[in-house]
Amino acid sequence: MSLNHEEQVRIDLAATFRIIAHLGMHEAVANHFSAALSADGKQFLLNPKWMHFSRIRASDLLLLDTDDPSCGERTDVDATAWAIHGQIHQKLPQARVVLHLHPVYTTSVATLKNPHIPPVDQNTARYFNRVAVDDMYGGMADTVEEGARLAGLLQDKTRLLMGNHGVMVIGKTIGEAFDDIWTLERACQILVTAWSTGQPLKILSEAVAEKTARSWEKIPDFSQQHFEEMKYLMMKDDPSLAD
């Protein structure tokens, strides 16, 4: 039986929560993912407040509308999720998918006085000159003003390294966004491990780093297939995620 657009997005987003939990990149019952349904991005799906990623099903996802302020008053909607995701979907229609996490290695890099990802290998080079940085953390992002500020930082970028906080990735598809945030965490894991040796890093030249980043941008099908393979494993383990 063929699925309509909303049904497919629900299943793919639910699978993403399961994958992230499986990989240990989640944080307790915090963090949020969203995916736009309407052409203007204002109607979007979001995970319920304080529900563990490992048990989220397609039917659990909330359908919200950025033009309806009452959505932010619902008891099953986290205030920070509404503030951040609501504003991004309101202001950035190109952000079809928004993933916000606090993974260990990327967050570690975000705590540096100068948060940055130097190109030292193929993974880190994917992000050469392609990551926005927020250095104005001021506590829980639970106001629309803060959400709007974060949206403004993503105007010409799809990744935001959130200083003293975590990371945000926006994308055109769920598959591309998932692979992007996974590779970003892997890149930071490599970087933190290299730094931990105390030895000088051999940083790639700007020309090689740029060439590598552009090569990554030519293979979105790689990202999509990575997601499809991981989704298959999650579905095989627990088909109820599609319920």
C-alpha positions, 0 to 999 in steps of 0.5 A: 500500500502506497503512503501519502506524503505525511505518512511517509514523513512521519515514518521517516522522522520516527525512524530518525529518533530510533536511529539516534537513540540506537547510536547513543547520540540522544540526551535523556528525554531532551532534544527535538527533531521536526519536519515540515509538511506544508510548502511554506514550512509552517505546518510541521511535525515535532516529537512530544515533550519528554518522550524517549527517542527509542520508543517514538512511533509515527503516530506520536509525532505532533502536527503543529502550525507556526501561525497558531500561538496556541500550539506553544501552550500545549502540555505535550509541546516543550517550550524550547522546541516550540521556540526554536523549531517554530521560529525556524520553520516560520522564517526559513521555508527551505528548512524542511528538516530541523535536527537539534542534539547535544551529542558528546563530541560535537558539544565538546567542540562547542564548549571551546573558547573558539568553537571550530572544526579544522579540516584534518580528515575527510569528515571534518573537511565536509564542514570547511567554511560551512558551519555557523557558530553561535557564541551567545548562549544565554540559558534555555532557549524558550522564547520566540525571540531566541528562536528567531535569533537562532534562525537568523544565524542559519540564513546562509548555512545549514549547520549551527555549532551552538556554543556551550549548548550543542548543534543544529542541522537543517536540511532538504530531506530527513535522510540528508539531515540525519547523515549530516548530523551523524557525520558532524558528530563523527568529525568532532569525535575524530577531532577531539581524539586527535587533540587528546594526543597533544600532538600538532594537527596536520591541517589540510590546505584550504584548496584540498578542504574546499575540494573535499567539501564540494565532493561531499555536496555532490553525493546526497544519494550517499546520505540518503542511502545511509539513512535508508539502511539505518531505517531498515535496521530499525524497522526490522528490529521494531516494525511498530515505529511505523504505527 
